[in-house]
Amino acid sequence: MAKAYWVAAYRSVSKPEALEAYARLSAAAITAAGGRILGRGMPADVLEAGLRQRTVVIEFDSVEQAKAAYASPAYQEALAALANGAERDIRIIEGV
């Protein structure tokens, strides 16, 4: 079974305090669901047509585990804390 990755790109953050609350809650929820945060923050460099956006990469053992983590009550609580404090794009991709 291939690993899976959440890749989140933040288009904008309008409420940094909401992002801080979300980060605390989501880290615990993701870890409890078997996720491993591999990297997060602003890009060290941006190449080609890349955008300078906060990016987060989280590894899971499978796509099913990644989807279950997103749907979990603990992660949904983190999302409620973020509310409309950020606009982002989250994708789940399979590893190779």
Backbone torsions as a table, in degrees:
resi	resn	phi	psi	omega
1	MET	NA	132.3	-178.7
2	ALA	-77.3	144.8	172.8
3	LYS	-66.3	165.3	178.0
4	ALA	-132.9	155.4	-176.9
5	TYR	-133.2	135.2	165.6
6	TRP	-86.9	132.1	172.5
7	VAL	-123.5	116.3	-178.4
8	ALA	-116.0	128.4	176.0
9	ALA	-118.0	125.5	-178.3
10	TYR	-91.9	113.5	178.0
11	ARG	-72.0	-37.9	178.2
12	SER	-159.8	154.2	174.1
13	VAL	-125.5	114.1	-178.2
14	SER	-99.3	-18.7	-178.9
15	LYS	-134.9	88.2	-178.2
16	PRO	-57.2	-33.1	-179.8
17	GLU	-67.6	-34.4	176.1
18	ALA	-69.0	-37.7	177.6
19	LEU	-64.4	-39.3	177.9
20	GLU	-62.8	-44.9	178.5
21	ALA	-63.0	-44.0	177.7
22	TYR	-59.7	-45.4	-177.5
23	ALA	-59.4	-43.3	179.0
24	ARG	-62.0	-51.1	-177.0
25	LEU	-68.7	-41.8	-175.7
26	SER	-69.5	-36.2	179.1
27	ALA	-59.7	-44.9	179.0
28	ALA	-65.8	-42.4	-179.6
29	ALA	-64.9	-42.9	-178.4
30	ILE	-67.0	-44.1	178.9
31	THR	-62.7	-43.7	179.0
32	ALA	-61.9	-29.5	-180.0
33	ALA	-88.0	5.3	177.3
34	GLY	93.5	6.7	179.7
35	GLY	-82.7	154.1	177.7
36	ARG	-128.2	118.6	-179.7
37	ILE	-76.2	115.4	-176.9
38	LEU	-91.2	-31.7	-179.8
39	GLY	-166.6	147.9	175.9
40	ARG	-159.3	146.9	178.3
41	GLY	132.3	-168.3	178.0
42	MET	-78.3	149.0	-179.5
43	PRO	-62.8	142.4	174.3
44	ALA	-69.0	-30.4	178.3
45	ASP	-156.9	154.8	178.1
46	VAL	-125.5	125.5	-175.8
47	LEU	-119.5	161.0	179.6
48	GLU	51.8	-124.3	-177.4
49	ALA	-98.0	22.7	-177.8
50	GLY	-64.2	157.5	178.8
51	LEU	-112.2	143.2	177.6
52	ARG	-82.7	89.6	-178.0
53	GLN	-132.2	146.3	171.5
54	ARG	-56.7	133.6	-178.3
55	THR	-133.2	142.9	178.8
56	VAL	-130.0	135.8	176.2
57	VAL	-124.9	125.4	-178.4
58	ILE	-127.4	132.5	-179.1
59	GLU	-99.1	138.3	173.6
60	PHE	-128.6	163.4	-179.3
61	ASP	-75.8	-17.9	-179.7
62	SER	-161.5	164.1	175.2
63	VAL	-61.7	-41.2	-179.7
64	GLU	-60.3	-42.2	178.8
65	GLN	-64.9	-39.7	178.8
66	ALA	-64.6	-43.4	178.7
67	LYS	-65.5	-41.6	179.5
68	ALA	-64.4	-37.4	178.5
69	ALA	-63.1	-43.4	179.8
70	TYR	-63.2	-39.3	-177.4
71	ALA	-81.0	-9.9	-174.9
72	SER	-63.0	148.2	177.5
73	PRO	-56.9	-37.6	-179.6
74	ALA	-65.4	-41.5	179.0
75	TYR	-71.7	-35.5	177.2
76	GLN	-63.8	-32.7	174.3
77	GLU	-64.5	-40.6	176.9
78	ALA	-62.8	-42.7	178.1
79	LEU	-61.5	-38.5	178.3
80	ALA	-63.7	-36.3	178.3
81	ALA	-67.4	-34.9	178.4
82	LEU	-72.4	-37.5	179.8
83	ALA	48.2	-122.5	179.8
84	ASN	-104.9	32.0	-178.3
85	GLY	-80.6	-8.8	179.5
86	ALA	-155.3	149.7	172.0
87	GLU	-110.4	126.8	-175.9
88	ARG	-148.4	167.2	179.1
89	ASP	-121.7	120.9	177.9
90	ILE	-117.8	130.3	177.7
91	ARG	-126.7	147.2	171.8
92	ILE	-110.8	123.1	179.4
93	ILE	-123.8	151.1	176.2
94	GLU	-83.2	142.7	173.2
95	GLY	-75.1	166.3	179.5
96	VAL	-106.1	NA	NA
